[in-house]
Amino acid sequence: MNDLVLGIDFGTQSLKVGVYTIEGNLVCTASASYPTFHRKNGYSEQDANDWWSALQKALISVKLMINPKLIKGISICATSSTVVLTDESLKPLALAQCWMDQRATEEEEEINSNQHFQVENHLLFSGKKTSIEWMTTKSLWLKKHHDLTGKRIVEQIDWINFQLTGELVASKCNASCKWNYVDRLEGFSESFFKEIGLEGITKHWPSKVLSVGEQVGTITPNAAEYLGLEVGVPVFQGGIDAHIGMIGSGALEPGQLSMITGTSFVHLMHHDKPVFNDSLWGPYDSPLLDGHWLLEGGQLSCGSIISWFLQEFYGHRTDKEEIYKELEIEINKMEPGCDGLIVLDSWKGNRTPYKTPYATGSFVGLTLSHNKFHIYRAILEAIAFGTRNVIQTMNDYSIPVERIIAGGGGTHNHYWMQIISDVIGLPISIPSDIETGSKGAAIIASHGLGFYSNLKEASKYMVKMEKTYYPDVEKTKKYDELFEVYIHLNKVLFPIMKKLKNGGDDQSVQHT
């Protein structure tokens, strides 16, 4: 207890902080939320100052449980790419564009349709495409709509690290996976940026890129006073929340799929060689561990669909625990397939394997005999089908998935985890600390302080497994047939969804 580390995880809807011993034992945890503003044309925004005040609120709770003087190292992870336009002093000039923001549709298409050899060669390392979510695409949108003179474009993690230390640096994790930074192509390629209309963009980004685990700086007097931390505590570079979750779940070896469950799902796995494809994301060049290629799949809408369901059908109730008990009892009475009801899960677009921002959600087979419980179970199954689609895509490229390790808030829903295991036909292991983002950040801090020689060693000793879900073979056979229907519906309905989405103009503003 004389040496504690603090891991901070900035998620989509809230942040979580965890204080751990250097052996990996959780001492205390706290959280605080902040709003997201959803507007027309796919805008999804947050106020960066809300992140900072939420961190203060969470650390006030921590101070009631431990002496902050015991915290010897800190690291953070955050959503990506959640992008902030600031002035030179890092004061935000506009609301931050969340990772799910979809305003840059034209910019995504513009980059991906560029057939210059330099562009095609560079995009080989990102799944042969860029994404509407990424820093590169959002920066192109900002360049078109703002005068960037005297301005900075930074990610959420960069802005928070600056508030903590006064140092402006980028994470190699974020840069490799979202900024088109390729280690073996000498990092950022100015010729690539020139070809896609971003000449000189790196002048507006952090000029220094640090590997995960390198020291960013130390807590400044101002940050210490505001947050109740000690001046001079070292802060070590983290990265993308889901990717740091690989460290926090112990899923670092090839064949081990890290599945981070939350607002979205992220599926990550190291591979011993680069696999170039246009359905997965990557291969990213050593974003976490030197010499390890990272492949990525994901689903944009997961926990957010469940949140929608709860709001629409149970918004008048506050007893969430009782609601989930009621739902589990009712859906347990149903057979796989929900009496002919199938939901498509791409409510905010499809990340893998179709890579389209135009996909939306859909209910197929809905009848007057269905009720809210059928809808709930069909949503759980839909997200499970989306995960199976990612895994099947990996298998199609001769990438074997031997073990799944899941973390994040979705693992609280035990029945959901069992459905996913049944649908994909593989066991799912759950670590004892399911908040793998904050745990991974704490592991990084322990390594940064010198208690472990490398991140693999630190993860191995600090992560323990708690539970494993095993598939019901008979249910998996039933889901095999339903999965084929799910795939067929995606192919048939996506063109219709694109047409409908282009014709919509929703003016409403929602706060979540």
Secondary structure, DSSP 8 states (H G I E B T S, - for coil): --SEEEEEEE-SSEEEEEEEETTS-EEEEEEEE---EE-GGG-EEE-HHHHHHHHHHHHHHHHTTS-GGGEEEEEEEE-TT-EEEEETT--BSS-EE-TT--TTHHHHHHHHT---HHHHHHHGGGTSS--TTSHHHHHHHHHHHS--TTEEEEEHHHHHHHHHHS---EEHHHHHHHS--BGGGTBS-HHHHHHTT-TTGGGTS-S-EE-TTSEEEE--HHHHHHHT--TT-EEEEEEEHHHHHHHHHT--STTEEEEEESSSEEEEEEESS----SSSEEEEESSSSTT-EEEEEEES-SHHHHHHHHHHHHTT---HHHHHHHHHHHHTTS-TTTTT-EEEE-TT-B-SSS-BTT--EEEES--TT--HHHHHHHHHHHHHHHHHHHHHHHHHTT----EEEEESGGGG-HHHHHHHHHHHTS-EEEES---HHHHHHHHHHHHHTTSSSSHHHHHHHH--EEEEE---HHHHHHHHHHHHHHHHHHHHHHHHHHHHHHH------EE-
